[in-house]
Amino acid sequence: MRTSRIYHSSALSVNTRVNLEPEAANHVGRVLRMQMGQSIVLFNGDGNDYDAEITEVTKKNVVVNVLSQHPVTNESPLKVHLAQGISRGDKMDFTIQKSVELGITDITPIFTERCGVKLSGERLDKKHGQWQKIAIAACEQSGRATIPTIHKPIQITEFLTQQSDQLKLNLHPRASTTVKGLVVPDSGVRFIIGPEGGLNDHEIEQAVSAGYQEILLGPRILRTETAALTLLSALQLQFGDLA
């Protein structure tokens, strides 16, 4: 039986007792119905897993004793930063979840001209927090102990002005270069995926001016969430750790 992995936001160390955070305690105690003496694994994003034993379970609290620490070595050697046009419904949640499973390093949600999602102020902060939780949950499931950074949503123009040594890519159906023809630096890759309606001509021109190389992913037009995950998979297969 697989041991449950639980995220804990604070520092962890061996031979210490830890009170699980309320959401985690509810999951362990009420959902999984785990009892004293059972084992779980904690992680906090520092690259390690921490084996622990449950020592106390009440209606509101779960206390564990941290027994050992060991590094997790399943991070891809390829650093990838996805700038994802914010999409409607659960498409954005899906893209973030699956990108984390595929080894993404950074995700920046971006507002574009054809972005149909209107977010600002408190609603934007709440949505950003939701995306961070989705990334953490994907790490729990996939065994990652390093949590990708979900940056605060920004305008595409702001993202394009960011200085980076990474290879910059943008999908284009009439491009001649494919993933197999790329040379990726040690600093990795960053790429832009538009929302449902794609990037407009002006945004594409801005990307070219900012040094983004246009590449062809295939002969078919892909939906926004399919395009992001397909390109990420292709990059991981060619330059990362997918077999």
Backbone hydrogen bonds in HBPLUS format (Angstrom, degrees):
<---DONOR---> <-ACCEPTOR-->    atom                        ^
c    i                          cat <-CA-CA->   ^        H-A-AA   ^      H-
h    n   atom  resd res      DA  || num        DHA   H-A  angle D-A-AA Bond
n    s   type  num  typ     dist DA aas  dist angle  dist       angle   num
A0041-VAL N   A0004-SER O   2.85 MM  37  6.10 160.8  1.88 165.7 166.1     1
A0006-ILE N   A0041-VAL O   2.74 MM  35  6.14 156.7  1.79 161.6 169.8     2
A0043-PHE N   A0006-ILE O   3.09 MM  37  6.44 139.9  2.25 152.7 155.2     3
A0008-HIS N   A0043-PHE O   2.93 MM  35  6.02 155.1  2.00 151.9 155.6     4
A0015-ASN N   A0066-VAL O   2.76 MM  51  5.34 153.1  1.84 146.4 148.1     5
A0066-VAL N   A0016-THR O   2.93 MM  50  5.55 172.1  1.93 163.4 162.5     6
A0018-VAL N   A0064-VAL O   2.81 MM  46  5.33 161.9  1.84 156.0 162.1     7
A0064-VAL N   A0018-VAL O   2.90 MM  46  5.33 160.8  1.94 149.3 154.9     8
A0020-LEU N   A0062-VAL O   2.93 MM  42  5.67 167.3  1.95 173.6 176.5     9
A0024-ALA N   A0021-GLU O   2.95 MM   3  5.36 113.3  2.41 113.6 129.9    10
A0025-ALA N   A0021-GLU O   2.77 MM   4  5.87 163.1  1.80 162.0 166.8    11
A0026-ASN N   A0022-PRO O   2.94 MM   4  6.09 156.0  2.00 148.6 154.3    12
A0027-HIS N   A0023-GLU O   3.08 MM   4  6.31 152.9  2.16 140.2 147.6    13
A0028-VAL N   A0024-ALA O   2.88 MM   4  6.12 165.1  1.90 156.1 159.6    14
A0029-GLY N   A0025-ALA O   2.79 MM   4  5.74 166.7  1.80 149.9 154.5    15
A0030-ARG N   A0026-ASN O   2.83 MM   4  5.22 148.5  1.93 129.4 140.1    16
A0031-VAL N   A0026-ASN O   3.19 MM   5  6.68 149.2  2.29 148.3 156.5    17
A0032-LEU N   A0027-HIS O   2.82 MM   5  6.13 161.4  1.85 164.0 169.7    18
A0034-MET N   A0028-VAL O   3.04 MM   6  5.86 176.6  2.05 161.7 160.5    19
A0038-GLN N   A0035-GLN O   3.22 MM   3  5.95 162.0  2.25 137.9 140.3    20
A0037-GLY N   A0054-ILE O   2.75 MM  17  5.28 175.6  1.75 149.3 148.7    21
A0054-ILE N   A0038-GLN O   2.88 MM  16  5.58 169.9  1.89 167.3 170.2    22
A0040-ILE N   A0052-ALA O   2.98 MM  12  5.41 161.7  2.02 143.8 148.1    23
A0052-ALA N   A0040-ILE O   2.91 MM  12  5.41 156.5  1.97 170.4 163.9    24
A0042-LEU N   A0050-TYR O   2.83 MM   8  4.98 167.8  1.85 144.1 146.1    25
A0050-TYR N   A0042-LEU O   2.79 MM   8  4.98 151.5  1.87 153.9 157.6    26
A0047-GLY N   A0145-ALA O   3.03 MM  98  4.63 147.4  2.14 138.9 129.1    27
A0072-VAL N   A0047-GLY O   2.93 MM  25  5.82 166.0  1.95 160.2 155.7    28
A0049-ASP N   A0070-HIS O   2.91 MM  21  5.55 168.4  1.93 162.1 161.3    29
A0070-HIS N   A0049-ASP O   2.98 MM  21  5.55 158.7  2.03 159.1 164.1    30
A0051-ASP N   A0068-SER O   2.98 MM  17  5.25 131.9  2.22 131.4 144.1    31
A0067-LEU N   A0051-ASP O   2.75 MM  16  5.56 158.2  1.79 149.6 156.8    32
A0068-SER N   A0051-ASP O   3.39 MM  17  5.25 157.4  2.44 133.7 136.1    33
A0053-GLU N   A0065-ASN O   2.96 MM  12  5.29 154.2  2.03 139.9 146.1    34
A0065-ASN N   A0053-GLU O   2.81 MM  12  5.29 157.6  1.86 149.5 155.2    35
A0055-THR N   A0063-VAL O   2.82 MM   8  5.66 163.4  1.85 144.7 150.3    36
A0056-GLU N   A0063-VAL O   3.22 MM   7  4.96 144.6  2.35 143.2 136.7    37
A0063-VAL N   A0056-GLU O   2.90 MM   7  4.96 162.1  1.93 139.1 144.8    38
A0058-THR N   A0061-ASN O   2.83 MM   3  5.16 170.9  1.84 162.0 161.0    39
A0189-VAL N   A0079-LYS O   2.87 MM 110  6.31 157.7  1.92 161.0 165.1    40
A0105-THR N   A0080-VAL O   3.00 MM  25  5.24 155.0  2.07 145.4 150.9    41
A0106-ASP N   A0080-VAL O   3.11 MM  26  6.46 158.8  2.16 150.6 150.8    42
A0081-HIS N   A0189-VAL O   2.83 MM 108  6.27 153.6  1.90 147.5 156.5    43
A0191-PHE N   A0081-HIS O   2.97 MM 110  6.53 148.8  2.07 159.0 168.1    44
A0082-LEU N   A0106-ASP O   2.92 MM  24  6.23 160.9  1.95 150.6 147.1    45
A0108-THR N   A0082-LEU O   2.78 MM  26  6.22 161.9  1.82 158.3 163.7    46
A0083-ALA N   A0191-PHE O   2.85 MM 108  6.07 168.4  1.86 166.5 166.4    47
A0193-ILE N   A0083-ALA O   2.90 MM 110  6.24 161.6  1.93 168.0 166.9    48
A0084-GLN N   A0108-THR O   3.04 MM  24  6.26 135.6  2.24 131.5 144.8    49
A0110-ILE N   A0084-GLN O   2.88 MM  26  5.78 163.0  1.91 136.6 137.6    50
A0085-GLY N   A0193-ILE O   2.68 MM 108  5.89 158.1  1.72 164.3 171.5    51
A0086-ILE N   A0110-ILE O   3.02 MM  24  5.84 161.0  2.06 157.7 157.1    52
A0091-LYS N   A0088-ARG O   3.23 MM   3  6.10 153.0  2.31 143.2 145.3    53
A0094-PHE N   A0090-ASP O   2.94 MM   4  6.15 160.8  1.98 152.1 157.5    54
A0095-THR N   A0091-LYS O   2.93 MM   4  6.16 160.7  1.97 149.8 154.7    55
A0096-ILE N   A0092-MET O   3.01 MM   4  6.24 164.2  2.04 153.6 157.1    56
A0097-GLN N   A0093-ASP O   2.96 MM   4  6.14 170.7  1.96 154.1 157.0    57
A0098-LYS N   A0094-PHE O   2.99 MM   4  6.13 176.2  1.99 157.8 158.8    58
A0099-SER N   A0095-THR O   2.91 MM   4  5.86 150.8  2.00 142.8 151.6    59
A0100-VAL N   A0096-ILE O   3.05 MM   4  6.21 155.9  2.11 150.9 155.9    60
A0101-GLU N   A0097-GLN O   3.21 MM   4  6.54 156.9  2.27 143.8 150.0    61
A0102-LEU N   A0098-LYS O   2.99 MM   4  6.20 140.5  2.15 140.7 151.3    62
A0104-ILE N   A0099-SER O   2.97 MM   5  5.45 167.1  1.98 148.4 147.1    63
A0103-GLY N   A0100-VAL O   3.08 MM   3  5.19 162.9  2.11 106.7 111.5    64
A0149-THR N   A0105-THR O   3.10 MM  44  6.60 149.9  2.20 154.8 151.3    65
A0107-ILE N   A0149-THR O   2.92 MM  42  6.33 155.7  1.98 167.9 168.9    66
A0151-HIS N   A0107-ILE O   2.86 MM  44  6.14 148.2  1.96 158.2 167.6    67
A0154-ILE N   A0109-PRO O   3.09 MM  45  6.66 148.3  2.19 155.5 159.6    68
A0111-PHE N   A0154-ILE O   2.86 MM  43  6.10 150.7  1.94 138.2 146.7    69
A0156-ILE N   A0111-PHE O   3.01 MM  45  5.81 147.7  2.12 165.9 156.0    70
A0115-CYS N   A0112-THR O   3.14 MM   3  5.08 163.1  2.17 104.8 109.0    71
A0124-LEU N   A0120-SER O   3.33 MM   4  4.67 154.5  2.40 100.5 103.6    72
A0125-ASP N   A0121-GLY O   3.07 MM   4  6.41 158.4  2.12 150.9 157.1    73
A0126-LYS N   A0122-GLU O   2.92 MM   4  6.12 158.1  1.96 149.2 155.2    74
A0127-LYS N   A0123-ARG O   2.98 MM   4  6.14 157.8  2.03 143.1 149.1    75
A0128-HIS N   A0124-LEU O   2.90 MM   4  6.10 158.4  1.95 149.4 155.6    76
A0129-GLY N   A0125-ASP O   2.98 MM   4  6.21 156.5  2.03 146.1 152.2    77
A0130-GLN N   A0126-LYS O   2.97 MM   4  6.25 148.8  2.07 143.9 152.7    78
A0131-TRP N   A0127-LYS O   2.97 MM   4  6.30 156.0  2.02 151.2 156.8    79
A0132-GLN N   A0128-HIS O   3.04 MM   4  6.35 151.1  2.13 146.6 154.4    80
A0133-LYS N   A0129-GLY O   3.09 MM   4  6.37 153.7  2.16 145.3 151.7    81
A0134-ILE N   A0130-GLN O   3.00 MM   4  6.32 150.2  2.09 147.1 155.6    82
A0135-ALA N   A0131-TRP O   3.05 MM   4  6.33 153.4  2.12 145.4 151.9    83
A0136-ILE N   A0132-GLN O   3.02 MM   4  6.34 156.4  2.08 148.2 154.4    84
A0137-ALA N   A0133-LYS O   2.90 MM   4  6.11 164.3  1.93 151.7 155.8    85
A0138-ALA N   A0134-ILE O   2.96 MM   4  6.16 149.6  2.06 143.8 152.1    86
A0139-CYS N   A0135-ALA O   3.01 MM   4  6.31 142.5  2.16 141.5 151.7    87
A0139-CYS N   A0136-ILE O   3.06 MM   3  5.02 121.1  2.42  93.7 108.8    88
A0140-GLU N   A0136-ILE O   2.94 MM   4  6.32 153.7  2.01 150.7 158.0    89
A0141-GLN N   A0137-ALA O   3.07 MM   4  6.34 157.7  2.13 146.2 151.2    90
A0142-SER N   A0138-ALA O   2.93 MM   4  5.99 159.9  1.97 145.3 151.0    91
A0143-GLY N   A0139-CYS O   2.99 MM   4  5.70 129.8  2.25 145.5 152.0    92
A0158-GLU N   A0155-GLN O   3.03 MM   3  5.36 127.1  2.32 104.7 117.7    93
A0159-PHE N   A0155-GLN O   3.16 MM   4  6.59 155.5  2.22 150.2 157.4    94
A0160-LEU N   A0156-ILE O   2.93 MM   4  6.17 159.6  1.98 154.8 159.7    95
A0161-THR N   A0158-GLU O   3.26 MM   3  5.34 138.4  2.44  97.0 108.0    96
A0162-GLN N   A0159-PHE O   3.10 MM   3  5.45 160.7  2.14 111.0 117.1    97
A0167-LEU N   A0188-GLY O   2.90 MM  21  6.30 161.5  1.93 152.6 147.3    98
A0190-ARG N   A0167-LEU O   2.82 MM  23  6.10 161.1  1.85 165.4 163.0    99
A0213-GLN N   A0168-LYS O   2.81 MM  45  5.98 165.4  1.83 140.0 136.3   100
A0169-LEU N   A0190-ARG O   2.94 MM  21  6.33 153.9  2.01 152.7 160.3   101
A0192-ILE N   A0169-LEU O   3.18 MM  23  6.62 148.6  2.28 150.5 156.6   102
A0170-ASN N   A0213-GLN O   2.90 MM  43  5.97 143.8  2.03 150.2 146.2   103
A0215-ILE N   A0170-ASN O   3.01 MM  45  6.23 149.0  2.11 139.1 146.8   104
A0172-HIS N   A0215-ILE O   2.92 MM  43  5.78 152.8  1.99 156.3 154.6   105
A0175-ALA N   A0172-HIS O   3.17 MM   3  5.40 167.5  2.18 116.7 117.1   106
A0216-LEU N   A0177-THR O   2.71 MM  39  5.93 164.8  1.73 166.3 171.8   107
A0181-GLY N   A0178-THR O   2.97 MM   3  5.40 147.4  2.08 110.3 120.1   108
A0182-LEU N   A0179-VAL O   3.16 MM   3  5.43 167.4  2.18 116.0 117.4   109
A0188-GLY N   A0185-PRO O   2.98 MM   3  5.55 161.8  2.01 116.1 122.1   110
A0198-GLY N   A0195-PRO O   2.88 MM   3  5.10 158.3  1.93 113.5 120.7   111
A0204-ILE N   A0200-ASN O   3.00 MM   4  6.30 155.2  2.06 155.0 162.8   112
A0205-GLU N   A0201-ASP O   2.96 MM   4  6.20 155.8  2.01 147.1 153.5   113
A0206-GLN N   A0202-HIS O   2.89 MM   4  6.17 152.0  1.97 145.6 153.8   114
A0207-ALA N   A0203-GLU O   2.94 MM   4  6.16 152.2  2.02 143.9 151.0   115
A0208-VAL N   A0204-ILE O   3.03 MM   4  6.35 157.0  2.08 148.2 153.8   116
A0209-SER N   A0205-GLU O   2.97 MM   4  6.21 161.6  2.01 149.7 154.7   117
A0210-ALA N   A0206-GLN O   2.94 MM   4  6.17 134.9  2.15 139.5 151.9   118
A0210-ALA N   A0207-ALA O   3.10 MM   3  4.99 126.5  2.40  91.5 105.8   119
A0212-TYR N   A0207-ALA O   2.90 MM   5  5.28 160.8  1.93 149.7 146.5   120
A0211-GLY N   A0208-VAL O   3.02 MM   3  5.23 160.9  2.06 110.0 113.8   121
A0227-ALA N   A0223-ARG O   2.77 MM   4  5.93 161.0  1.81 163.9 169.5   122
A0228-ALA N   A0224-THR O   3.20 MM   4  6.37 164.9  2.22 147.5 150.4   123
A0229-LEU N   A0225-GLU O   3.33 MM   4  6.41 168.3  2.35 141.2 144.3   124
A0230-THR N   A0226-THR O   2.87 MM   4  5.88 152.7  1.95 148.7 156.9   125
A0231-LEU N   A0227-ALA O   3.01 MM   4  6.06 168.6  2.02 150.7 153.8   126
A0232-LEU N   A0228-ALA O   3.05 MM   4  6.14 160.5  2.09 143.6 149.7   127
A0233-SER N   A0229-LEU O   2.95 MM   4  5.99 156.4  2.01 137.7 144.4   128
A0234-ALA N   A0230-THR O   2.90 MM   4  6.11 157.4  1.96 146.8 153.3   129
A0235-LEU N   A0231-LEU O   2.91 MM   4  6.12 158.6  1.96 152.5 157.8   130
A0236-GLN N   A0232-LEU O   2.95 MM   4  6.16 158.5  1.99 148.9 154.9   131
A0237-LEU N   A0233-SER O   2.86 MM   4  6.04 150.1  1.95 146.6 155.1   132
A0238-GLN N   A0234-ALA O   2.99 MM   4  6.12 154.7  2.05 144.5 151.0   133
A0239-PHE N   A0235-LEU O   2.75 MM   4  5.69 163.8  1.78 151.6 156.8   134
A0240-GLY N   A0236-GLN O   2.82 MM   4  3.95 131.8  2.06 104.0 115.3   135
A0242-LEU N   A0236-GLN O   3.36 MM   6  5.51 168.5  2.38 116.3 117.1   136
